[in-house]
Amino acid sequence: MLALLLALQAVVPPDSALPRVTLQEALQRAAQLDPDYVQALGQVDNAVWARRNAFAVFILPSVNLTLNGQRSNPPGFSAVPIPEVWFGQISARYDLFTGGQKFAELTRSAVALEGAHAGELAQRFATALLTESDYYNVLAGTELDRVARERLRRAREQLAVARARVISGAAVSTDSLNLRLELTRAQVGALQQQSALRIARLELGRRVGADGPVDAAPLDTAAILELPITLADAITQAARQGPQYRIAAANERAARASYRAQLGTYLPRVTLTFNANAFDTEFFPSAFKQTNWGLTISLPLWDNGQRELTLSRARVNRDVARAVRADMDRAVQHDVTAAYDQYVTARATTALAAEGVVVARESFRVQQTRYSAGATTILDLLEAQVNLSAAEAQLVQAQYAARLALAGLESILGRRLFTDKDTP
């Protein structure tokens, strides 16, 4: 066991040698590196250009410029052989009437942009939730490692006391054997906690873009604060501005607009076209020029059911988006209540765990004194010692569970409930 401890200490660098980040720094660096958040930002850029395109079709025609040069060897059969020919064309097309498809696309692009912004906000909080989870795992692992080392220290001290009592005849040999078993358990627990802390630091390093383990800067140890919002207000705000619910509403409106656009394919399409052609035997062609204006009215009658198939798919997408939005509206009360109660429960658990540590510490002190005086058995002392370690570990877990519960509630609401993220 001692050899394994020494090996681990040789492999793991000391805590002071590890790079350290604050929570704010971790959140900022993770947002730049998380692939899902980068994709969400890209979706916003795509939606912005789709919106510009929807406006542009109302104002600007589509324009195409073509320049073609051809050289023949030998020249073709004609009265005057022409070895080289140049042809230039510029064409413009503007749809005067598309059955309402332009207006439908304008509506769809607007709600798609709104949904993209909501998606970016949702992914930002999702990335923050993962980052905070990794950050708190490091902090909790550090505290639990301290608890494990304290347990190991107490086990060694009690083993020394028990050996002295056995030698003096004040206790039986089973006392030192029981304490040696507790020492072994404490050593195993310390090894396991060191491994968990090492893995947590590596995960945090990966999250913030480091090549190795990264340590977390300690947070403010102030008490877990009460939420500055009531449950009813939280439900109302989530339904109105929660990113997931905004995404569902935007997807429904976009699906309705797409369905209306498909209905426009049953109406005539009126298109204005312009073509300018130039022909010459040298570059740039200018010997012969011709311009054409055209007005085209087309009414598609039958395309082997492809139009009906597209319309059916658009209708199904609309119905699915409507069902998802309705389900999200029904789920908002459940989701917010669950996250709200989770934080309230974790906050109360933290307060109770703090009281439990005080009680366990006093109980251990009393049992330690009584055992030294020969007024109690080794089993009572061991029970008090194990209870103290368990109470300290439960307090650490409760503290960071409350912080993580707060991050989950903020992810649903789409906003921070406290200004400073270094404090709860």
N, C-alpha and C positions, 0 to 999 in steps of 0.2 A: 504493500500500500504506500509506504513512504517513497519507494523508488518510483512508483507511478506519479505521485505528487511532484517529485523533483523533475521528472521528465516533462510533465505538463508545464511547469513553471519555466523550463528551458525553452519550450516551443513558443509559448504565448508571450508577447512583449508586455512590459509593464504598462499599467494604465496611463501613466504620465507620458509615455511615448506615443500614444495613439492620438490621431487628429480628433478634434472635438468640434461639434456643430451645435448651434442653438436650434430651437424648434422653428423659429422664423427662417433661419438659413436652410434648414432641411426642407421646409415647405416650398421655398422658392426654387431650390435646386431640383427637387423632385418634379415640380411642375414643368421644368424645361426638358426633363429626360423621359418622363413617362410616355410610352408610345401611344396609349389611348388618348392622353390629353393633347399630344401633338396632332393626332388624327382629328380630334374635335376642333382644334384651331383650323385645320385644313378644311373641314366641312363648313366653317364660317366663311372662309375665303371663297369657296365654291358657291355658297349661297349668295354672297355679295355680287359675284359676277353673273349669276343667274338673274338676280334682280336688275342689274344694269342691262342685260340682254332683253328682259321683258319690257323695259322702257324704250330701248333703242328701236325695237320693231315698230313702234308707233311713229317715230320721227324719221329714221334713216332707212333707205332701201339697201338691199344686199347688192354689192358691186363685185364684179369679177373682171380681171384684166388678163388677156391671153396674148402671147406673142409667139409665133411659130415660124421657124426658118427651115428651108429645105433646099438641099443641093443635089443635083442629079448629074451622074457621070456614066455614060455620055448624056447630053441633053435630050429631053423628050422629043417625040415626033410632032413637030408643029411648023408653021410657016416660018417663024423666027425662033430658032432654038433658044430656050431660056435655061441656063444651067443653075440659076439660083433664084429662089422665090421666098418672099417674106410676107407673112399675113399677121395682121394685128386686129384684136377685137376687144371692145369694152362693152360689158352688158350690165344692166341694172334691173332689179326686180323689186316691186313694192306691192304688197298684198293690201288691196283696198278693203276687202271684206273677207273674213275667215270664219264666219258663223259664230262669232263670240269667243273664238279660241285665244285671241290676243288678251282680252280682258280676263279670261279664266287663268291664263298663264301669269298675268300681272298679280292676280290675287294669290295664286299658288306660290309664286316666288316670294311674296311678302311674308306669308305665314311660314314658308320654308326657312327664310332668314331668321324669323323669330324663333322657330324651333331649333335652328343651329346655335343661336346665342344661348338658348336654354340648355341645349346639350353641352355646350362648352362650360357653362356654369355647373351643371350636374357632374361632369367629368372632373372639373377642378376640385369640387368638394370630395368626389370619390378618391381622387389622387391624394388629397389632404388626409382623408380618413385612413388610407393605407399607410401614409407616411407617419401619421401620429401613432398608429398602432405599432409600427416598427420602433418608433422613438420611445414610446412608453414601455415596450418590451425590454429595451436596453436599460432604461431607468429602473424598471421593476426587477430586472435581472441583477442589476448592481446592488439594489437593496436586499434582494433575497440572498445574494452571495455574502453580503455582510451578516445577515441573519444566520446563514449556514456556518460562517466562520465563528460567530459568537457561540453558537451551539457547540462547535468543536472546542473552543476555548473553555467553555464551562465543563464539558466532559473531561477534559484533561485535568482541570483543577479538582473536580470531584474525585477522579480516579486517584490523584495524589493524596487527597484527604482520606479516602477509603483504605488505601494501602497503609497509611500511617496508623489508622484505627485498627486494621487487622494485625499489624505488627505489635501494637500495644495491647492487644487482646480485648479491645472495646467492641470489636465487630468480628463477624465470621468471614471466612474467605469468599463466600458467595457474594458478598457486597462488592468486592473488587472485581469479581467475574462479571456481575451485572453491569457495572460501570464500564468495564472493558468492552462489553457488547454495545453499550451506548456510544462509546468512543468510535467503534467500528462503523456504526450506523451514521454517526456524524461525519466521519471521513468520507463515506460513500456519498452522503448527501452533498458535501462540499464539492466532490468531484463532479457530480451530476450538475450542480448549479454552475460551476465554472464552465462546463461544456455548453450549457444553455446560454450563458452570457456571451460566450465566444461566438456562437452561431447568431445570436441576436445582433451583435455588433457587425458581423459580416453582412447580414441582411440590410441593416441600416446603411452600411457603406455602399452596397449595391443600389439602394434606393436613391442615394444622393450623388451617385456617379463616381465613387471612390474605388480604387483598385483593391483595397483591403478593408480591414475592420475600422469602424468609426465609432467613437464614444459620443454619448449624448450629454450635453450640458445640463446640470440639475435645474429643475424648475422651482418656482416659488412654492414653498411648503405651506402656504397659507391654507386655511380651512376651505373645503369645497363649498362654494357659495350657492345660495338659493337662486333658482332661475328667475330672470327679470321679466318673465312673461307667464301668463296663466295658460292653462291647458286649452281653454276655449279660444283665446287669442292665437295660440300656436296652430290650432286646427284651421282657423280662418286664414291666417297668413300662408300656411302651406297650400291650401286650396287655391289661393289667389296668385302666389308667386313661387311656390315650390317648383324647382326645375323639372322634376319628373312629371308633374301634373301639367305644367306648361307644354312640355314636349308632347304629351298625349293629346292635348287640345289642338296644338298646331298641326299635328299629323292628321287629325280628323278634318280640319279645315282644308288642308292641302289635298287630301283625298277627295273631298267634295269638289274642289276646283278642278282637279284632274278629270273627274267624271263629267263635269259640265263641258270641259274642253273636248272630250270624246263625242259628246252629243252634237257639237258643232260640225262634225264630219258629215252629218246628214244634210247640211245646208250648202247652197252654192258657194263657190269661192271666186272672188273677183280679183284679178291680178293685172297690174300695169307693168309693161316691160319696155325696155329701151335697149337697142343694140347699135353700136357704131363699128363699122368694119373698114379696114384699110388694107390695100394690096400694092405690092411693089416688087421690083427685082433687086432692090438693095435696102439695106438697113438705114434709117427707120422707114417703114412703108408709108408712102404718101402719094403715090401715083394715082390710085383710085380709092375714093372714099364713099361710104354709103351709111346712112342712118335709117333706123326703123323704129317706129313706135307701135306698140300693140296693146290691146285690151282683151283679156281672156276671161271668159266666164265658164266655169266647169262645175258639173254636178255629178259626183260619183254615184253610180246606180248599184253596181254589184261588183265586189272584189272577192268572190268565192268565200264569203263569210268572215274574212279577216277583220273587217270593221266591227262586226257584231262580236267577234271574239275579244277584241281589244276593249270594247264597251263593257262586256261582261266582266272582264278582269278588273276594270276600273270600278265597276259597281261593287264587286266583292271586296276590293281594297277599301272602298268607302265604308262598307258595312263593318268590316273588321276594325277599322280605325275608330268607328263610332262605338263599337262594343268595348274596345280597350279604354277609350276615354271615359265611358260610363262606369267601367269597373274601377278605374283609378279614382273617380269621384266617390265611389262607395268605399274605397279602401283608405282614403285620406284620414278618416277619423281613427281607424284601427292603427295605421302606421304611426301617426303622430302620438297617439295615446301610448302605444307600446314603447316608443323611444323616450317619451316624456317620463313615463313611470319607471323606465329602466334607470334614468338618471336620478330620479327622486329616491328610488330604492337603493341605488349604489351610494348615494350621499348619506342616507340613514345607516347603511351598512358600515360605511367608513367611521361614522361617529360611534357606533356600537363596537366596532373592532378596536378603536382607540381605547375605549373603556375596558375592553377585554384584555388589552396589553397591560394596562395598569393593574388589573386584578391578578393576572397571571404572574407579573413581575413580583408583586407583593407576596403571592402565595409561594413562589419559588424562594424568596428571601426567608420566609418563615420556615419552610421545610428544610432549607439549608441550615438555618440556625438550630432547629430541633434535631437534625441528624448529627450535627457536630456535638450536640449535648447528649446524644444517645437517647432522645425522647421519641424517635420515629424510626421507621424502617427505610431501607434503601429503595424499596418499591415506591413509597410515597414521594421520595425525593426525585426519582426518575420520572414519575408521572408529572410532577410539577415542572421539571425541566423540559420535558417534551411539550407540555401545554404552553409554556412560555414561547418556545420556538414556533409552534403552530400559530399562536396568537399574533406574533410579530409578522409572520408570513401572510396571514390573513389580512392584516392591516395594510401591508404593501399592495397586495392584490386588489383590495377594495378601493384604495386611493386611485390607482391607475385605471381601474374599471370604470370609475365615475368620470374620469377625464375622457375615456374612450366613448362612453355613453353620450357625453356632451357633444363630441364630434359627430356621432351618428345622428343626433337630433338636428344639429346645424346642417348636416348634409341634406336632410329632408326639407328643412325650411329654406335652404339656399342663402343663408346669411349667418354672420357671426353674432352670437348672443352676448359676448364679452369683447371689449375693444382689444385688450392685450391677450394674445394667445398663450403667452408664457404663464398666465394665471388662468384658473378655471372660470 
